[in-house]
Amino acid sequence: MNLTITLIALFATVAAAVAALGSWKAAATANKTTAQLAAIERDRRHEELTPLLQVAFLRTANAPGYADLRVMLTGGGLERLDEVAVTILDEALPDHWAHGLPQGVTEAEAAAFVWGPWQFNTGAAEQVANNRQSKPRPLTLGGRNADNLPMVRTKPGHWMTDTDEAWQRAHPGPLRLRLTCHCVGYKPWTLFQDVPVQPPRPGFS
């Protein structure tokens, strides 16, 4: 009799444990599903708010070796971006460093060297951090919604034998850009644009 009661109690305990485990798994699955749905909704909302930026390459009058890159906030889901930063990327192909660095070229020089037609003018210290990157600056619809970033022509590296004219012919563009946008409370947006550049006038750099 006592054995029977003990077995019944044991079975009841096991059954309760199995039920509790099942409830825990169900709750965990529900929580995971809720978290996944919330993540999907956040991603959808983030995509809906993607800023619309218009980027234009503007040559400087009477100064063929200089230009401006105009970055304008034209729309999207937000009226203000706390920071917009522009990075100049190398041309897509080929991989110029695939066989290592030429003799006399440092890692720092290679990282800074722009394989493309234009780079930022480092003399414009207020707008640019270096020849590849602009300083993060805010843009606001209905307010200061545009930024002009001064640029200069790239030149062949000191290890090359190319003339300026040959370099320019070999690297006509487009200007490849990465635009990083920040707004407090949201994940950053990373946008890519290829911007056509006007061909240089014959005989000018």
Buried (B, 14 or more C-beta within 10 A) or exposed (E): EEEEEEEEEEEEEEEEEEEEEEEEEEEEEEEEEEEEEEEEEEEEEBEEBBBEBEBEBEBEEEEBBBBBBBBBBEEBBBBBBBBBBBBBBBBEEEEBBEEEEBEEBEEEBBEEBBBBBBBBBEEBEEBBBEBBBBBBBBBEBEEEBEBBBBBBBBBBBEEEEBEBEEBBEEBBBBBBBBBBBBBEEBEEBEBEBEBEBEEBEEEEB
